[in-house]
Amino acid sequence: MTPKMPNLYARPMTYPEQVQFAPKATEKFVFVMARWSWIALLIASILQCVLFQKTANWVAVVCVLIAWAITTKVFLRSSVLLNYPLSTILVLGFASTQFYFPLLFTLIEGKPIIFNLERPYDVFLHSMAALFVIVLAHVFYQIVFKKTINRKNSFLKKAGFFQPPTSVQLWLMGLIGVGATFYSYIYTPVGWSPTGAASDKFIQALIPFSYAPYFIPVGKLYGSKETLTKRTIILLLLFTLFLFVVSIARNNRTGFIVGFTSISFAYGLGLLIDYFKPRFFTVKNAFIGLISFWIITGPVADISTAMVMVRDDRHNISYTELLERTFTNFFDKEGIRLFRLMGNDAAENRFWDEYYMDNIFLARFSNLKYNDLSLLMASKVSNPDSDMLNYTVDHFFSILPLPFLETLGLNVDKAFVSSGSFGDYFHYKVTGNPWAIGGFRTGHLSGVSMAAFGWWYLAILGIGIIPIFILFDKFSIKKSTGFISSKSEPIVFSLCGLIVLTDIFRFLTIESVEGIGTFLLRGWIQMVLLYALFYHSTRLLDRLIMRRSNSTNDK
C-alpha cells in the first residue's frame, strides 16, 4: 500500500515560503518550468514564422528551437541542478540571452528575431557553435570532475564561506557598497577613470556588495534560519529607492537593475532546486506580476532613456543638476518618444548601430546586435588579425599591477588598453578613427574572438570554460556525500556566489574569450578575497553591535 504523501499546499503561503527537500506527490518545478517554457516558445516561434516571412528569420527560429531542446534536455534536470547549480545557471544564461529571450522579446515589440541584423546567418552560426562547445565542455566536466565536485568539505568551507551571515551583516555590506559607489562616482569620480590609485580601485571593487541586502528574503539558500519580517521588507523598499537615486546621480542604469535581477535570479534558483513553493497562480501574485511588468516596461524603461538623454553632460554638470535634468526628461513623455525615434533613425546612418530592442531593460538580456556588429567588423579584417591578437594579449596582461608587468618585462600600455573597450578598438581598427577609443562600445565574444584567434576561439572557449564551471560550483556544497539525487538532502550556497548570480547568468556576454582568462587570473581570486574580508569584518561589527545592545539593555 502506497503511503499517503503530505499536502504541501494545504495552507496559505507567505512570500517567499521555504521548504526542505522531501519526496513530493506534486510535480517538480523544474519540469513545470521546462514544459511551460516550451509552450511559450512554440507559440512565439509560430508567430515569428507567420508574421515575419523571411528565410533568415525562419532559420533563426529553427536554431532557437534546437538550442532550447539541447538546453532543456541536458540542464533542466534536478540531478544536474543539484550537483552543478551555478555552472548550470551559466549555461542557462547563455542559452537564454542568445536564443530564448531574443525570440520572445522581439516578438513582444512586434519585430522579427533578426531585426536590424546585417549578418543573421553568421550570428546564429557562431551562437550555435559556441553552445555545442559549452554543452560538450559541461558534459565532460560532469564526467571527469564528478568526484571532485561532490566532496562534502572544501577549502572555502574551512575559510568560513558557508557560514551564513546575519541580516545585520548584509545591511552593513550593502551600506559599505553604497558608500563605495558614492565615493567612486560622486564624491571623487575616480570610477569614470580607466586608471587610478590602487586604493581607489579597491574601493570600486566593493560596489557589488551594494546588493547584499536583497538576499535576505532568500536566506534559505545560504543556510540562514532568520525569518523575513514586514520591517525588513519596508527597509528593502527604502533601500531600493536610495539605490535608485544614487544610480541616477551617477548616471548608471545598472545600479537599480541589478537589484531587481539579484533577488529574481536567486528566487528562481531556489524554485528550480525546490527550496521554495511555486505558488504563482493566485490573485495576489497575478497583481504583483502585472505591476512588475508595468514597472519594467514603463517607468524603468523611461528613466533609463532619460539617463541616456543626459549622458553626454554627466562629466560637465553637478550631480544635483544631473538629477534634475534626468527627472525633467523622465516626466517629458513626448520628449522620450521623440528621442527614441530620432535615436533609431540616426542609428541607421551610423557606422556603429547597436539598436535592437526598444526596452533598454530587456536589451540587457537579449541584444543580438552586439553579436552582429562584432561579426560585421570581423568580416572586414583578416581572421586572425595580428593587431586584434596583440590588443587582446595586452588587454589580458593589463589587469596585472604595473610593477608586476615591469618585473616580467612586459611592455603593456595600460592607459591605452583601459581607456576603451574591445568594441572601441574594433571600430578604430576598421575605420581608422582615433576618436573611437573611449566610447566603450560593446563588443561580443564571437566577432572579437574570431578576429583575434580565428575559429580556434571555440577551442579556447571549450577548454577555458571548464575551470570556470569548477570555480563557480565551489560556491555550493552538499550536506551529504556522494552524488545528490532529487530526493536527498539539499545543498547550501555561499553568499559570495549568490551576490554575483546576475554576473554568472550573463558571464558569456563577455567581449572576448580573453575574459575567461582575466577571470581566472584575477576576477575569481579578487571576489573570494573581498568576500572573506567583508564577511569577517562585518561579523566583528555585528558582534560589537550586539554586545553594545545587550549592555544597554542590562542597564
C-alpha positions in Angstrom: 0.0 0.0 0.0 1.4 3.4 -1.0 1.8 5.8 1.9 -0.1 9.0 1.7 2.1 12.0 1.0 1.6 15.2 2.9 -0.1 18.1 1.1 2.4 20.9 0.9 -0.1 23.3 -0.5 -2.9 22.9 2.1 -2.3 26.2 3.9 -1.8 29.8 2.6 1.8 30.7 1.8 3.7 33.8 2.7 6.4 35.1 0.3 8.9 33.6 0.0 7.8 30.3 1.6 10.7 27.9 2.1 10.6 24.2 2.4 13.1 21.3 3.0 13.9 18.8 0.3 11.5 15.9 0.6 9.7 13.5 -1.7 6.6 15.2 -3.1 3.4 14.0 -4.6 3.4 17.2 -6.7 5.4 17.7 -9.9 8.8 19.3 -9.5 9.0 22.9 -10.5 11.9 22.3 -12.9 9.7 20.1 -15.0 6.8 22.5 -14.9 9.2 25.3 -16.0 10.6 23.3 -18.8 7.1 22.4 -20.1 5.8 26.0 -19.9 8.9 27.4 -21.5 8.3 25.1 -24.4 4.6 26.1 -24.7 5.6 29.8 -24.8 8.5 29.1 -27.2 6.4 27.2 -29.6 3.6 29.8 -29.7 6.2 32.6 -30.2 8.0 30.5 -32.9 4.8 30.0 -34.9 4.0 33.7 -34.6 7.5 34.7 -35.7 7.3 32.5 -38.7 3.8 33.7 -39.7 4.3 37.4 -39.1 7.8 37.7 -40.5 8.2 35.5 -43.6 11.9 35.7 -44.3 14.2 32.8 -44.8 16.7 34.2 -42.4 14.1 34.6 -39.7 12.9 31.0 -40.2 16.4 29.7 -39.9 16.9 31.7 -36.7 13.7 30.3 -35.2 14.9 26.8 -36.0 18.2 27.5 -34.3 16.4 28.7 -31.2 14.3 25.6 -31.1 17.3 23.3 -31.5 19.3 25.3 -28.9 16.5 25.2 -26.3 15.9 21.5 -26.9 19.5 20.8 -26.1 19.5 23.1 -23.1 16.3 21.7 -21.5 17.3 18.1 -22.2 20.8 18.4 -20.7 20.4 21.0 -18.0 16.8 21.4 -16.8 17.0 18.3 -14.7 17.0 18.1 -10.9 20.2 16.0 -10.6 22.2 18.4 -12.7 20.9 21.5 -10.9 21.6 20.0 -7.5 25.1 18.8 -8.3 26.3 21.6 -10.6 24.0 24.5 -9.8 25.9 27.7 -10.6 27.7 26.3 -13.7 24.2 25.2 -14.9 22.9 28.8 -14.3 25.8 30.0 -16.5 24.8 27.7 -19.4 21.2 28.6 -19.0 22.1 32.2 -19.1 24.0 31.8 -22.4 21.1 29.8 -24.0 18.6 32.4 -22.7 20.3 35.6 -23.7 21.5 34.3 -27.1 18.4 32.3 -28.2 15.3 32.2 -26.0 14.9 35.8 -24.8 15.6 37.5 -28.2 12.9 35.4 -29.9 10.3 36.2 -27.2 11.2 39.9 -26.5 11.5 40.9 -30.2 8.0 39.4 -30.7 6.6 41.4 -27.8 7.9 44.5 -29.5 6.5 43.4 -32.9 9.8 42.6 -34.5 11.4 39.6 -36.1 14.3 38.0 -34.2 16.7 39.1 -37.0 15.6 42.7 -36.6 18.4 45.1 -37.8 20.9 42.3 -38.1 23.2 42.6 -41.1 24.7 39.1 -40.8 21.9 37.0 -39.2 23.3 33.7 -40.5 26.7 34.4 -39.0 25.1 35.4 -35.7 23.3 32.1 -35.3 26.1 30.0 -36.8 28.5 31.3 -34.1 26.0 31.1 -31.3 25.1 27.5 -32.2 28.8 26.5 -32.4 29.5 28.2 -29.1 26.5 26.4 -27.5 27.6 23.0 -28.7 31.1 23.6 -27.4 29.8 24.8 -24.0 27.4 21.8 -23.6 30.2 19.3 -24.5 32.5 21.0 -22.1 29.9 20.7 -19.3 29.2 17.1 -20.1 33.0 16.4 -19.9 33.1 18.4 -16.6 30.3 16.3 -15.2 32.0 13.0 -16.1 35.7 13.8 -15.2 35.2 16.0 -12.2 32.3 14.3 -10.6 34.2 13.1 -7.5 35.9 16.4 -7.0 32.6 18.4 -7.2 30.7 16.2 -4.7 33.1 16.5 -1.8 31.4 17.4 1.5 34.3 19.7 2.5 36.2 22.3 0.7 38.8 24.9 1.4 36.1 27.6 1.1 34.1 25.9 3.9 37.2 25.9 6.1 37.6 29.6 5.4 34.0 30.3 6.6 32.4 30.9 3.3 29.5 28.6 4.1 28.8 30.2 7.5 25.5 32.2 6.9 25.9 35.9 7.6 23.3 37.6 9.7 20.9 40.1 8.3 22.8 42.8 10.1 26.0 41.8 8.2 24.1 42.0 4.9 22.9 45.5 5.7 26.5 46.5 6.7 27.8 45.1 3.4 25.1 46.9 1.5 25.8 50.3 3.1 29.5 49.9 2.6 28.9 49.1 -1.0 26.7 52.1 -1.5 29.3 54.2 0.3 31.9 52.9 -2.2 29.6 53.9 -5.1 29.2 57.4 -3.7 32.9 57.8 -3.3 33.9 56.4 -6.7 31.3 58.2 -8.8 30.0 61.2 -6.9 32.4 62.4 -4.2 35.6 61.9 -6.1 34.6 60.5 -9.5 37.6 58.1 -9.9 35.1 55.5 -11.2 35.0 57.1 -14.6 38.8 56.9 -14.9 40.2 53.8 -16.5 43.3 54.1 -14.4 43.9 55.3 -10.8 45.4 54.6 -7.4 45.3 51.1 -6.0 43.2 52.4 -3.1 40.6 53.9 -5.4 40.4 50.6 -7.4 40.0 48.7 -4.2 37.1 50.9 -3.1 35.5 50.4 -6.6 35.7 46.7 -6.1 33.4 47.0 -3.1 30.5 48.3 -5.2 28.9 44.9 -6.0 28.3 44.4 -2.3 25.7 47.1 -2.5 23.1 44.4 -3.4 23.8 42.1 -0.4 20.6 43.1 1.5 18.5 41.8 -1.4 19.4 38.2 -0.5 17.8 38.5 3.0 14.4 37.1 1.7 16.1 34.1 0.2 18.3 33.3 3.2 17.5 29.6 3.0 19.8 29.3 0.0 22.9 30.3 2.2 21.7 28.4 5.3 20.2 31.3 7.2 17.3 30.5 9.6 16.2 34.1 10.1 12.6 34.8 9.2 11.6 37.6 6.8 9.7 40.3 8.6 7.5 43.2 7.4 10.1 45.6 8.8 12.7 44.0 6.6 10.5 44.3 3.5 9.9 48.0 4.2 13.6 48.6 4.7 14.4 46.8 1.4 11.9 49.1 -0.4 13.5 52.2 1.1 17.0 50.8 0.3 15.9 50.2 -3.3 14.7 53.8 -3.5 18.0 55.0 -2.1 19.9 52.9 -4.7 17.7 54.3 -7.4 18.6 57.9 -6.6 22.3 57.1 -6.3 22.2 55.3 -9.7 20.6 58.3 -11.4 23.1 60.6 -9.8 25.9 58.6 -11.2 24.0 58.1 -14.5 24.3 54.4 -14.4 21.3 52.1 -15.0 23.0 49.0 -13.7 22.7 50.2 -10.1 18.9 49.7 -9.8 18.6 47.0 -12.5 20.9 44.6 -10.7 18.8 45.0 -7.5 15.8 43.6 -9.3 17.7 40.8 -11.1 19.6 39.7 -8.0 16.5 38.7 -6.0 14.8 37.4 -9.1 17.6 35.1 -10.1 18.1 33.9 -6.5 14.4 33.2 -6.0 14.4 31.4 -9.4 17.3 29.3 -8.4 15.5 28.4 -5.2 12.4 27.3 -7.2 14.5 25.2 -9.6 16.0 23.2 -6.7 12.8 23.0 -4.7 13.7 25.3 -1.9 10.6 27.4 -2.3 7.0 26.6 -3.1 5.9 27.6 -6.6 2.5 29.1 -5.9 2.2 31.6 -8.8 -1.4 31.3 -9.8 -3.1 33.5 -7.2 -4.8 36.8 -7.4 -2.1 38.4 -5.3 0.8 37.1 -7.4 -1.0 38.0 -10.7 -1.4 41.5 -9.4 2.3 41.7 -8.4 3.3 40.2 -11.8 1.3 42.8 -13.7 2.6 45.7 -11.6 6.2 44.4 -12.0 5.7 44.1 -15.8 4.3 47.7 -15.9 7.3 49.0 -13.9 9.9 47.3 -16.1 8.3 48.2 -19.4 7.1 51.7 -18.3 8.8 53.7 -15.6 12.1 51.7 -15.6 12.4 51.9 -19.4 11.6 55.7 -19.4 14.0 56.5 -16.6 16.7 54.5 -18.4 16.1 56.5 -21.6 16.1 59.8 -19.6 19.5 58.9 -18.2 20.8 58.2 -21.7 19.5 61.6 -22.8 21.7 63.4 -20.3 24.7 61.1 -20.5 26.9 63.4 -22.6 26.7 66.0 -19.9 27.4 63.9 -16.8 31.0 65.0 -16.6 30.3 68.7 -17.1 27.5 69.4 -14.7 26.9 68.9 -10.9 25.2 65.8 -9.7 22.3 67.8 -8.4 21.8 69.3 -11.9 22.2 65.9 -13.4 19.4 64.5 -11.2 17.2 67.5 -12.0 17.7 67.1 -15.8 17.1 63.3 -15.6 13.8 63.7 -13.8 12.8 66.6 -16.1 13.3 64.3 -19.1 11.6 61.4 -17.3 8.3 63.4 -17.0 8.6 64.7 -20.6 7.0 61.5 -22.2 6.7 63.2 -25.6 10.4 64.1 -25.5 11.3 60.5 -24.6 9.2 59.2 -27.5 10.9 61.6 -29.9 14.4 60.8 -28.6 13.8 57.1 -29.2 12.5 57.8 -32.7 15.4 60.1 -33.5 17.9 57.7 -32.0 16.6 54.9 -34.1 16.6 56.9 -37.3 20.1 58.3 -36.6 21.3 54.8 -35.9 20.6 53.8 -39.5 23.3 56.2 -40.7 25.9 55.5 -38.1 28.8 53.1 -38.6 28.2 51.5 -35.2 24.5 50.8 -34.8 23.5 48.9 -31.6 19.8 49.3 -32.0 17.9 46.0 -31.5 15.4 46.4 -28.6 13.3 49.4 -27.7 13.1 48.5 -24.0 16.5 49.2 -22.5 15.9 46.8 -19.6 15.1 43.9 -21.9 18.0 44.8 -24.1 20.5 44.0 -21.3 19.5 40.3 -21.6 18.8 39.9 -25.3 20.7 42.3 -27.6 21.9 40.2 -30.6 23.1 43.4 -32.3 26.3 43.2 -30.4 27.0 39.8 -32.0 26.1 41.2 -35.4 28.3 44.3 -35.1 31.3 42.3 -33.9 30.9 39.7 -36.7 30.5 42.6 -39.2 33.8 44.1 -38.0 35.4 40.7 -38.1 34.4 40.3 -41.8 36.4 43.5 -42.6 39.7 42.2 -41.2 41.7 39.1 -41.6 40.9 36.1 -39.3 43.0 36.0 -37.3 44.2 39.6 -37.3 47.6 40.4 -35.8 46.5 43.8 -34.4 43.4 42.3 -32.7 45.5 39.5 -31.3 48.1 41.9 -29.9 45.4 44.1 -28.4 43.7 41.0 -26.8 47.0 39.9 -25.3 47.7 43.4 -24.0 44.2 43.6 -22.6 44.8 40.3 -20.7 48.0 41.4 -19.1 46.7 44.9 -18.3 44.8 43.5 -15.3 48.2 42.9 -13.6 49.7 45.7 -11.4 52.3 47.9 -13.3 55.2 46.9 -11.0 54.5 43.2 -11.8 54.4 43.9 -15.5 57.8 45.7 -15.2 59.3 42.8 -13.3 58.2 40.4 -16.1 59.5 42.8 -18.8 56.1 43.1 -20.4 55.5 46.3 -22.4 51.8 46.9 -22.0 50.2 50.3 -22.4 47.7 50.0 -19.6 46.4 53.6 -20.1 45.5 52.9 -23.7 44.1 49.4 -23.2 42.0 50.6 -20.3 40.7 53.7 -22.0 38.3 51.8 -24.2 36.6 48.5 -24.9 37.1 45.8 -27.5 34.2 47.4 -29.4 36.1 50.7 -29.5 39.3 49.1 -30.7 37.4 47.1 -33.4 35.8 50.4 -34.5 39.2 52.1 -34.6 40.8 49.2 -36.4 38.2 49.2 -39.2 37.6 52.9 -39.6 41.0 54.3 -38.5 39.1 56.9 -36.4 41.2 57.5 -33.2 38.1 59.2 -31.6 36.5 55.8 -31.4 38.6 54.9 -28.4 36.8 55.9 -25.2 33.2 55.4 -26.4 33.1 52.0 -24.7 31.1 50.3 -27.4 30.1 46.8 -26.5 31.9 44.0 -28.4 30.9 40.4 -28.4 32.5 37.1 -27.8 32.0 35.7 -31.3 33.3 38.5 -33.5 36.1 39.8 -31.3 37.4 36.3 -30.6 37.1 35.4 -34.3 39.2 38.4 -35.3 41.9 37.6 -32.7 42.1 33.8 -32.9 40.0 32.6 -35.9 37.9 29.5 -35.4 40.4 28.5 -32.7 38.5 30.7 -30.3 36.0 27.8 -29.9 38.7 25.5 -28.7 39.9 28.2 -26.2 36.3 28.6 -25.1 35.8 24.9 -24.6 39.0 24.4 -22.6 38.8 27.7 -20.6 35.2 27.3 -19.6 35.8 24.1 -17.6 37.8 25.7 -14.8 35.1 28.4 -14.8 32.5 25.7 -14.1 34.6 24.3 -11.3 35.2 27.7 -9.6 31.6 28.8 -9.7 30.3 25.4 -8.3 32.8 25.8 -5.5 30.3 28.3 -4.1 27.9 25.4 -3.3 28.4 22.5 -1.0 26.5 19.4 -0.3 25.2 18.5 3.1 25.7 14.8 2.3 28.5 13.0 0.5 28.1 11.3 -2.8 26.1 12.2 -5.9 22.9 14.0 -5.0 19.6 12.7 -6.3 16.3 14.6 -6.3 15.3 13.1 -3.0 18.4 13.7 -1.0 19.2 16.5 1.4 19.7 20.0 0.0 22.8 21.9 -0.9 23.8 25.2 0.6 25.4 28.1 -1.2 27.9 30.7 -0.2 26.6 34.2 -0.2 29.8 35.0 -2.2 28.4 33.1 -5.2 24.9 34.4 -4.8 26.0 38.1 -4.8 27.4 37.6 -8.3 24.5 35.4 -9.5 23.5 38.0 -12.2 27.1 38.1 -13.4 27.1 34.3 -13.6 23.9 34.3 -15.6 25.4 36.9 -18.0 29.0 35.6 -17.8 29.2 34.6 -21.5 28.2 38.1 -22.7 31.9 38.9 -22.3 33.5 40.7 -25.2 36.2 38.1 -25.9 37.3 34.6 -24.8 40.1 36.6 -23.2 37.6 37.4 -20.5 37.8 33.8 -19.3 41.5 34.2 -18.7 41.2 37.5 -16.8 38.5 36.0 -14.6 40.7 33.0 -13.8 43.8 35.1 -13.3 42.2 37.8 -11.2 38.4 38.0 -11.1 37.6 34.9 -9.0 40.5 35.4 -6.6 39.6 39.1 -6.1 36.0 38.1 -5.5 36.9 35.5 -2.9 39.3 37.7 -1.0 37.0 40.6 -0.9 34.1 38.5 0.4 36.4 37.0 3.1 37.4 40.5 4.2 33.7 41.7 4.1 32.3 38.7 5.9 34.8 38.7 8.8 34.8 42.4 9.3 31.0 42.7 9.3 30.8 39.7 11.6 33.1 41.6 14.0 30.9 44.7 13.7 27.8 42.7 14.2 29.1 41.2 17.4 30.1 44.6 18.7 26.7 46.0 17.9 25.0 43.1 19.7 27.3 43.4 22.7 26.6 47.1 23.0 22.9 46.5 22.6 22.9 43.8 25.3 24.9 46.0 27.7 22.5 48.9 27.1 19.5 46.6 27.9 21.2 45.4 31.1 21.5 48.9 32.4 
